[in-house]
């Protein structure tokens, strides 16, 4: 019987890609194309609504500031903190049912949020939206990582190129989503929510039709003890710490960067331009950067180089702080930080996702993919609380930025030394 994906999408060829974007896309499998387009659509629907949620809660509904913070924190916890649950479900039941369940839950969550006016209704809606991502994100990310290994083994190039295209698609969605949401808000917030729900209706329909019932090579496991094996996997936990330090650094876009921009120009208006700069860099430079790193660095050195670039961004601001520049000159260190952080992101994110496949045990790729996000999210929570306390101590202004620079730089030492792929890790699901 012909697979529905194969009927609708063209099959890949064996000719190696010759250019960073179009040729890679041409030689992707139908399933990979579907998953990458899924990431684009997910982020368009998500970012058409969530960036405007805080203002809606505070102005339209009239929630106090601490309640707005609580709602946003609950959404993050229900998403990032429960990724490991979604990953476990993927390993046990497969990609298709978990993705479809996540789409249904997000449709319900966005529709509910559009009509929610009481605190309990808003909390219920955002919990549904967050847990929906905790279902389908580990499913999609783990399968993209596994399919990228297949793509690499067939001789098309380094797996990180596929993962880079996946990251670029997500960033493109994160760029387009707020623009769409801003247009829809000219009507009202409910319209933006319903439009976000409509995007996920399309995603649900596409996956219900195109996602195969059984993905060749995907192993389901019903054995217990996966979490115990994960906690004993020192190499994987080291990768989580390194990736968590990157996420902690990335979170400073929302914590310390706004304060720096406010200090420099007396307003946070330039933040939107700095965020746009980061998105545009990822969309257009992700594939060339990943291709270069794959040709010259390999996984460990790519990860290390990315973390050091992130550290250099913080160090740049720390070096400029004693001068106390204002105006356009005062914005230059912040812009340099955003550029270096984004370059580091382009190295770290595809590398970490590719590395998880090598460190996961048989049939546990979903669990490990989810755990990478959950453990890293816990690190971000602890680190952000610590840096917030540090900012309140009244230390010299350069000190917090130097501390932020030290965190990713020090975690480079934690990175496992990756053996050759021809060797096998005892109990692991793939060759290193």
C-alpha positions in Angstrom: 0.0 0.0 0.0 1.3 3.4 -0.9 2.3 5.7 2.0 0.1 8.8 2.0 3.2 11.0 2.4 4.7 9.6 -0.7 1.5 10.2 -2.7 1.5 13.9 -1.9 5.1 14.9 -1.5 8.0 14.1 -3.9 10.5 11.4 -3.0 14.1 12.3 -2.3 16.9 11.5 -4.7 20.4 10.3 -4.0 22.2 13.2 -5.6 24.1 15.2 -3.0 22.9 18.8 -2.4 25.1 21.5 -3.8 23.7 24.7 -2.2 22.7 25.6 1.3 19.0 25.9 1.2 17.2 24.9 -2.1 19.3 21.8 -2.7 19.0 20.5 0.8 15.2 20.9 0.6 15.2 19.1 -2.7 16.8 16.1 -1.3 14.9 15.8 2.0 12.5 12.9 2.5 8.8 13.7 2.4 8.6 13.1 6.2 11.4 15.6 6.9 9.7 18.2 4.7 6.5 17.7 6.6 8.2 18.1 10.0 10.1 21.2 9.0 7.0 22.9 7.6 5.3 21.9 10.9 7.9 23.8 12.9 7.3 26.9 10.7 3.5 26.7 11.1 3.8 25.9 14.9 5.8 29.1 15.5 3.6 31.3 13.3 0.5 30.2 15.2 2.2 30.5 18.6 3.9 33.9 18.2 0.8 35.4 16.6 -0.8 35.2 20.1 1.7 34.8 23.0 3.8 38.0 22.6 0.6 40.0 23.2 -0.8 38.0 26.1 0.7 40.0 28.9 -0.7 43.3 27.7 -4.1 41.6 27.1 -4.2 40.3 30.7 -3.1 43.6 32.2 -5.3 46.0 30.2 -8.3 44.1 28.8 -8.8 41.8 31.7 -7.3 44.0 34.4 -5.1 41.5 36.2 -2.5 42.7 38.7 1.1 42.5 37.6 1.9 39.5 39.9 -1.0 37.6 38.4 0.2 38.2 34.9 3.7 37.0 35.9 2.1 33.9 37.5 0.1 33.1 34.4 3.2 33.5 32.1 5.2 31.3 34.5 2.6 28.6 34.6 2.6 28.5 30.8 6.4 28.1 30.7 6.3 25.4 33.3 3.5 23.5 31.6 5.5 23.6 28.4 9.3 23.4 29.2 9.0 21.5 32.4 6.8 18.7 30.9 8.8 18.2 27.7 10.2 15.0 29.4 6.6 13.7 29.7 5.9 14.3 26.1 9.1 12.6 25.1 8.3 9.6 27.2 4.8 9.4 25.5 6.5 9.6 22.1 8.7 6.6 22.8 5.8 4.6 24.1 3.0 5.4 21.6 4.8 6.8 18.6 5.1 10.2 16.9 1.7 10.4 15.1 -0.7 10.1 18.0 1.3 12.5 20.3 1.5 15.1 17.6 -2.2 14.9 16.8 -3.1 15.1 20.5 -0.9 18.2 20.9 -2.6 19.9 17.9 -6.1 19.2 19.3 -5.0 20.5 22.7 -3.5 23.7 21.3 -6.6 24.4 19.2 -8.7 24.0 22.3 -6.3 26.2 24.3 -6.2 29.1 21.9 -10.0 29.0 21.4 -10.5 28.9 25.1 -8.0 31.8 25.7 -9.9 33.9 23.1 -13.0 33.8 25.2 -11.5 33.6 28.7 -12.3 36.5 31.0 -11.9 35.0 34.5 -8.6 34.1 36.0 -9.4 30.4 36.3 -10.3 30.3 32.6 -7.1 32.1 31.6 -5.0 29.7 33.7 -6.7 26.7 32.2 -6.2 28.0 28.7 -2.5 28.7 29.1 -1.9 25.4 30.8 -3.5 23.7 27.8 -1.4 25.7 25.3 1.8 24.9 27.2 1.1 21.2 27.6 0.2 21.0 23.9 3.8 22.1 23.1 5.1 19.6 25.6 3.4 16.9 23.5 4.2 17.8 19.9 7.6 19.5 20.3 9.5 16.5 21.6 7.7 14.4 19.0 8.7 16.6 16.1 12.2 17.4 17.3 13.2 13.8 18.2 11.9 12.5 14.8 13.7 15.3 12.9 16.9 14.4 14.7 16.5 10.7 13.9 15.6 11.4 10.3 18.6 13.7 10.0 20.9 10.8 11.0 19.3 8.7 8.2 19.9 11.5 5.8 23.5 11.7 6.9 24.0 7.9 6.6 22.7 8.1 3.0 25.6 10.4 2.2 23.8 13.7 1.7 25.9 15.6 4.3 26.2 16.3 8.0 23.0 15.8 10.0 23.4 19.3 11.5 22.5 20.8 8.1 19.0 19.3 8.4 18.7 20.5 12.0 19.9 23.9 10.9 17.1 24.1 8.3 14.7 23.0 11.1 15.9 25.8 13.3 15.7 28.4 10.5 12.1 27.4 9.8 11.2 27.8 13.5 12.9 31.2 13.6 11.1 32.3 10.4 7.8 31.4 12.1 8.9 33.4 15.2 9.5 36.4 13.0 6.3 36.2 10.9 4.0 35.2 13.8 4.2 38.6 15.7 3.7 40.5 12.5 0.5 38.5 11.8 -0.6 38.9 15.4 0.0 42.7 15.3 -2.3 42.9 12.2 -5.0 40.8 13.8 -4.9 42.8 17.0 -6.3 45.7 15.0 -9.5 43.8 15.3 -9.1 42.3 18.8 -7.2 39.7 20.9 -9.9 37.1 20.3 -9.4 37.3 16.6 -5.7 36.7 17.0 -6.4 33.7 19.2 -8.9 32.2 16.7 -6.4 32.8 13.9 -3.7 30.9 15.9 -6.2 28.1 16.5 -6.9 28.0 12.7 -3.2 27.6 12.0 -3.2 24.5 14.2 -6.4 23.2 12.5 -4.4 23.2 9.3 -1.5 21.5 10.9 -3.8 18.9 12.4 -5.4 18.2 9.1 -2.0 17.9 7.4 -0.6 15.5 9.9 -3.8 13.4 10.0 -3.4 12.9 6.2 0.3 12.9 5.6 1.9 11.4 8.8 2.4 7.7 8.3 0.9 5.3 10.9 4.3 3.7 11.3 7.6 5.4 10.6 10.2 2.9 9.4 13.1 2.5 11.9 11.2 4.1 14.7 11.4 1.8 17.7 8.7 1.9 20.4 9.6 0.8 23.9 7.4 -0.4 26.7 10.3 -1.3 29.0 10.7 0.6 32.3 13.8 2.1 33.7 14.4 4.7 31.0 14.6 7.6 33.4 17.1 5.6 35.6 19.3 5.0 32.6 19.1 8.7 31.7 20.1 9.9 35.1 23.1 7.6 35.0 24.2 8.9 31.5 26.9 11.3 32.6 27.6 12.4 29.0 24.0 13.3 28.4 23.7 15.2 31.7 26.9 17.1 30.8 25.3 18.1 27.4 22.2 19.2 29.3 24.3 21.5 31.5 26.1 23.0 28.5 22.8 23.5 26.6 21.2 24.9 29.7 23.9 27.5 30.0 23.1 28.6 26.5 19.4 28.8 27.2 20.2 30.8 30.4 22.2 33.2 28.3 19.4 33.4 25.7 16.9 34.2 28.4 18.9 37.4 29.1 17.2 38.8 26.0 14.2 39.2 28.2 15.9 40.0 31.5 19.1 42.0 31.3 19.0 43.3 27.8 15.9 45.4 28.2 17.5 47.1 31.2 20.6 47.8 29.2 18.6 49.2 26.3 16.6 51.4 28.7 19.8 52.7 30.2 21.3 53.6 26.9 18.4 55.4 25.2 15.8 55.9 27.9 13.3 53.6 26.2 12.8 49.9 25.3 11.6 50.7 21.8 14.8 49.5 20.1 14.3 46.0 21.6 11.9 45.1 18.7 14.7 45.9 16.2 17.2 43.9 18.1 14.9 40.9 18.1 14.3 41.3 14.4 18.0 41.5 13.8 18.4 38.1 15.6 15.6 36.5 13.7 16.9 37.7 10.3 20.4 36.5 11.1 19.1 33.0 11.9 16.9 32.8 8.8 19.6 33.8 6.4 22.9 32.7 8.0 21.9 29.5 9.9 22.6 27.1 7.0 25.9 28.6 5.8 27.2 28.7 9.4 26.1 25.1 10.1 27.6 23.9 6.8 31.0 25.6 7.7 30.9 24.2 11.2 30.1 20.7 9.9 33.0 20.8 7.5 35.6 22.2 9.9 34.6 21.7 13.5 32.5 18.6 14.3 30.0 18.4 17.2 32.1 19.1 20.2 34.1 22.0 18.8 30.9 23.5 17.3 29.2 23.4 20.7 32.3 24.9 22.4 32.7 27.6 19.7 29.0 28.5 20.1 29.2 28.8 23.9 32.4 30.9 23.7 30.7 33.3 21.2 27.8 33.7 23.7 30.3 34.4 26.4 32.0 37.0 24.2 28.7 38.8 23.7 28.3 39.3 27.5 32.0 40.2 27.8 31.5 42.9 25.1 28.8 44.6 27.2 30.9 44.3 30.4 33.9 45.9 28.7 31.7 48.9 27.5 29.8 49.5 30.7 32.4 51.6 32.6 32.3 54.1 29.7 28.5 54.5 30.3 27.8 55.4 26.7 24.3 56.6 25.8 22.3 57.1 22.6 23.3 55.2 19.5 26.8 54.6 20.8 25.3 53.1 24.0 23.2 50.7 21.8 26.2 49.3 19.9 27.4 46.9 22.7 23.9 45.6 23.1 23.6 45.1 19.3 27.0 43.3 19.4 25.8 41.1 22.2 22.7 40.1 20.2 24.8 39.3 17.1 27.3 37.2 19.0 24.5 35.4 21.0 22.7 34.7 17.7 25.9 33.3 16.1 26.4 31.1 19.1 22.8 30.0 18.9 23.3 28.9 15.3 26.2 26.7 16.4 24.7 25.4 19.7 21.1 24.5 18.8 21.6 22.2 15.8 24.7 20.6 17.5 22.9 19.8 20.7 19.9 18.2 18.9 22.3 16.1 16.7 24.3 15.0 19.7 21.2 13.8 21.7 20.7 11.0 19.1 24.2 9.7 19.8 23.7 9.7 23.6 20.2 8.2 23.8 19.6 4.6 24.6 17.6 2.3 22.3 14.0 3.5 21.8 14.5 6.5 24.1 15.2 9.3 21.7 11.9 11.0 22.6 12.6 10.8 26.3 16.1 12.2 25.9 14.9 15.0 23.6 12.3 16.0 26.1 14.7 15.7 29.0 17.2 18.1 27.3 14.6 20.8 27.3 13.2 20.1 30.8 16.6 19.9 32.5 17.8 23.0 30.6 14.6 24.8 31.6 15.3 24.0 35.3 18.8 25.4 34.9 17.3 28.6 33.4 14.9 28.9 36.2 17.6 28.6 38.9 20.1 30.8 36.9 17.6 33.6 36.3 16.7 33.7 39.9 20.3 34.0 40.8 21.2 36.7 38.3 18.1 38.6 39.4 19.4 38.6 42.9 22.8 39.6 41.7 21.3 42.6 39.9 19.7 43.8 43.2 23.0 43.8 45.1 24.2 47.2 43.8 27.5 45.8 42.4 29.5 47.6 39.8 27.5 47.5 36.6 30.0 45.4 34.7 30.0 42.6 37.3 26.7 40.9 36.4 27.7 40.8 32.7 31.1 39.3 33.6 29.3 36.6 35.6 27.0 36.0 32.6 30.0 35.6 30.4 31.6 33.1 32.8 28.7 30.7 32.8 28.8 29.5 29.1 32.6 29.8 29.0 33.0 27.5 32.0 30.5 24.9 30.8 32.7 24.2 27.8 34.8 22.1 30.1 31.8 19.9 30.8 31.3 18.9 27.1 31.9 15.1 26.7 34.8 14.2 24.4 33.0 12.5 21.5 34.5 9.2 20.3 34.5 8.2 16.7 31.2 7.1 15.3 32.4 3.7 14.5 32.6 2.9 18.2 29.4 2.1 20.2 28.3 3.2 23.6 27.3 0.4 25.8 23.4 0.3 25.7 23.2 3.3 23.4 20.8 3.3 20.4 23.3 4.5 17.8 27.0 4.6 17.0 29.0 7.6 18.1 
